[in-house]
């Protein structure tokens, strides 16, 4: 071991490039300082990396939640579209079908078909969607008529352009079409128009009937005066009276169809009223060569009603019977009283020996405008049912083809 006097301090050793040992100490000191700074920077960098990792994880989680929410909202929107009461059709910029909801498929009658373009949709649904695209857009929807196995249907089709912001996920979508079934509305419009026309026709008919009634009454009076002249051909007078009374019955039918209720109700002696009504129709029966007779009940039968209306019912039934009975046939009118369910019923029957009524016609016999032969207006029997209802009575009919018909009127007696 060398004596301490021979130990040389390290900073006293010569270093190449350094003129003095102190320079070495300063360089080492600078190295230590730089190393400390690097270590501090490294720790700061690690902290920043850790912070960025946490922030990235949070953003990834948020993005995952956002995507899940978008999927949920997309599913909810699809459910909403599928459950809408109207048809929904969405197209992209290439005019291809992106979606069509179940109601849209039903309205268009697509069944299991899945068209991909408007052209294919037009072929499958019988609707020219191409013309709807090129046609100028109007404030209201276009209406098209479809003929299906179940009948005629009307569809209202509206098209709206989608305005999606640039860069949005759905910017490829172009338009949405809304389809609505407006068949009920169109039918209601047609019914309102038909009702309006019917009301107008009824008003005109009523006016004409009132205007014709007064001259008819004068003609009936003059015909009766002419009949009293012994120098006049009785057959001609009979034809004149038959024509006047037939026309009078038609006028009264028109007025009866537009009347809401009976006027001037009173107690009516039904046998006497029926007898006078038959006498009024006899010229018509004589002209047709049909024997017309009446058998009035001897018992008192009184009903609450209107004599003119009851005579109108008889006129219609007897004229109808004469029309369907060949010359030489007979029409018999009778009245009687019945006790039914503890109450008194006054019954009038009009029976003929005519051609009878087919069974398939009986259900439509009392419908206004229905005529089995097509030679009449179809008002007579409809007026009979209407007037009987106003008398709180009933009208029934039985018939056998080739043997004749029997109409029965039932009035509540008082």
KOLTI-198388 format. One line per 2 residues: for each residue x, y, z of C-alpha. Coordinates in steps of 0.5 Angstrom, whole numbers, plus 500, padded with zeros to 3 digits. Layout:
BEGIN
X:Y:Z; ...
//
This chain:
BEGIN
500:500:500; 503:507:498
503:512:503; 498:517:503
503:522:501; 503:519:494
496:519:493; 494:524:488
486:527:488; 482:525:482
481:532:480; 488:533:480
489:527:474; 490:530:468
485:529:463; 486:530:455
482:536:452; 482:539:459
486:544:461; 485:544:469
481:539:473; 476:543:475
473:543:468; 472:536:469
468:537:475; 464:542:471
462:538:466; 460:532:470
456:537:474; 453:539:467
451:532:466; 448:530:472
444:536:471; 442:534:464
440:527:467; 436:530:472
432:534:467; 431:528:462
429:524:468; 424:529:470
421:530:462; 421:523:462
416:522:468; 412:528:465
412:525:459; 409:518:462
404:522:466; 402:525:459
401:519:456; 397:516:462
393:522:462; 392:521:454
390:514:455; 385:515:460
382:520:456; 382:516:450
379:510:454; 373:515:456
372:517:449; 372:510:446
367:509:451; 363:515:449
363:513:442; 361:506:444
355:509:448; 354:514:442
354:508:437; 349:504:441
344:510:442; 344:511:435
343:503:434; 337:504:439
334:510:436; 335:507:429
331:501:431; 326:506:435
325:510:428; 324:503:424
319:501:429; 315:508:428
316:507:421; 313:500:421
307:502:425; 305:508:422
298:508:419; 300:510:412
305:507:407; 312:510:407
317:509:402; 324:512:402
329:513:396; 336:514:395
340:519:390; 340:513:385
332:512:386; 333:506:389
328:503:395; 332:504:401
326:502:405; 318:501:405
314:499:411; 309:494:412
303:499:411; 306:501:404
307:494:402; 299:492:403
297:499:400; 301:497:394
299:490:394; 306:487:393
305:481:397; 312:477:398
315:482:392; 321:486:394
322:491:388; 329:495:388
327:500:384; 321:505:382
321:502:375; 320:495:379
315:498:384; 311:501:378
310:494:375; 308:491:381
303:496:384; 300:498:377
302:505:379; 307:509:374
311:512:380; 316:515:374
311:520:372; 310:522:379
317:523:379; 317:528:373
311:531:374; 311:538:377
310:538:384; 303:541:387
301:543:394; 296:537:394
298:530:394; 297:526:387
291:521:387; 291:515:383
285:509:382; 287:502:383
282:496:381; 283:490:385
280:484:387; 276:487:393
274:493:389; 276:500:387
281:503:392; 284:510:391
291:512:394; 294:519:395
301:519:394; 305:525:397
313:526:395; 318:530:399
325:532:398; 330:530:404
334:536:406; 340:532:409
346:537:411; 352:536:407
357:531:411; 351:527:414
351:520:415; 344:520:411
346:525:405; 345:519:400
338:519:401; 334:523:397
326:523:398; 320:520:402
314:518:399; 307:518:404
302:513:401; 295:514:404
288:510:403; 283:515:401
278:510:399; 273:512:404
274:520:403; 272:519:395
266:514:397; 264:519:401
265:525:396; 261:521:391
255:519:396; 255:527:398
255:528:390; 249:523:389
245:526:395; 246:533:392
243:531:386; 238:526:389
236:532:393; 236:537:387
232:532:383; 227:531:389
226:539:389; 225:539:382
220:533:382; 216:536:387
215:543:384; 213:539:378
208:535:381; 205:541:385
205:544:378; 202:538:375
197:536:380; 192:542:379
191:541:372; 190:534:373
184:536:378; 181:540:373
182:535:368; 178:530:372
173:534:373; 172:536:366
172:528:365; 167:527:370
162:532:366; 164:530:359
162:523:362; 155:525:364
153:527:357; 149:522:354
152:524:347; 159:522:348
163:515:347; 163:512:354
169:508:352; 173:514:350
171:518:357; 173:511:361
180:511:357; 181:519:359
179:518:366; 184:512:366
190:516:364; 188:522:368
188:517:374; 194:514:373
198:520:372; 195:523:378
197:517:382; 204:518:379
204:525:381; 202:523:388
208:518:389; 213:523:387
210:528:393; 209:522:398
217:520:397; 219:527:399
214:528:405; 217:527:412
210:525:415; 203:525:414
199:531:415; 191:532:417
191:525:421; 184:523:424
180:517:425; 178:514:418
173:509:417; 177:504:413
172:500:409; 169:506:407
176:509:405; 178:502:401
171:502:397; 172:509:395
179:508:393; 177:502:389
172:506:385; 177:511:383
181:505:380; 176:502:376
177:506:370; 184:503:370
182:496:371; 176:497:365
181:500:360; 186:493:362
180:489:361; 181:486:368
175:485:373; 176:489:380
172:488:386; 172:490:393
169:486:399; 168:491:405
168:488:412; 161:490:415
164:491:422; 167:498:424
174:498:423; 177:505:424
184:507:424; 188:513:425
191:516:419; 190:520:412
185:518:407; 189:521:401
195:517:403; 191:510:404
187:511:397; 194:512:395
197:506:397; 191:502:394
192:506:388; 199:503:387
197:496:389; 191:495:385
195:499:379; 201:494:380
196:488:380; 192:490:374
199:491:370; 201:484:372
194:481:370; 192:479:363
186:481:360; 180:477:363
184:476:370; 181:479:376
183:483:382; 180:482:389
180:487:395; 178:486:401
178:488:409; 177:485:415
179:485:422; 183:481:427
185:480:434; 192:479:434
197:479:441; 191:482:445
190:488:440; 186:489:434
188:489:427; 185:492:421
187:488:415; 186:490:407
188:485:402; 189:486:395
190:479:391; 190:478:383
190:472:379; 196:475:375
203:472:373; 206:472:380
213:475:383; 219:470:382
222:469:389; 229:472:387
225:479:386; 221:479:393
227:482:397; 228:488:392
220:489:391; 219:495:396
226:498:394; 225:505:391
227:505:383; 227:498:383
222:495:377; 221:488:376
219:489:369; 223:495:367
217:499:365; 215:503:371
219:508:375; 219:503:381
216:508:386; 209:505:387
211:500:392; 216:504:395
211:509:397; 206:504:400
212:501:405; 213:509:406
206:510:408; 205:504:412
210:506:416; 208:513:417
201:509:419; 205:505:424
203:499:420; 206:493:416
205:491:409; 207:484:407
207:480:400; 206:472:398
206:470:391; 207:464:386
209:465:379; 203:463:374
198:464:380; 198:471:382
200:475:388; 197:477:395
199:484:398; 196:485:405
196:491:409; 196:491:417
193:497:420; 193:498:428
185:499:429; 183:504:434
//
